[in-house]
Amino acid sequence: MAQYQLVEKHAVEHHNEYYEVRTTETDAQPKSLFFSTNEENLEEVAAAIVADHLPGVKQWTVIPHRKDS
């Protein structure tokens, strides 16, 4: 089971590293969910997030974000 924590968009500045899963469906407005995780397999974590929070979405991508020092 993938371990992750969803992060509210306004709270992402409190995390040194976080990720975004963004829908890439061509016929819909893109949606994003931000999360943090210690897992190494980001695709697996993102797939779990999509399944849990964006049912029916088939196309998505993971975007890593790092806080600049």
Helices and strands as residue ranges (DSSP letters): E 5-7, G 9-14, E 17-23, E 32-36, H 42-53, E 60-66
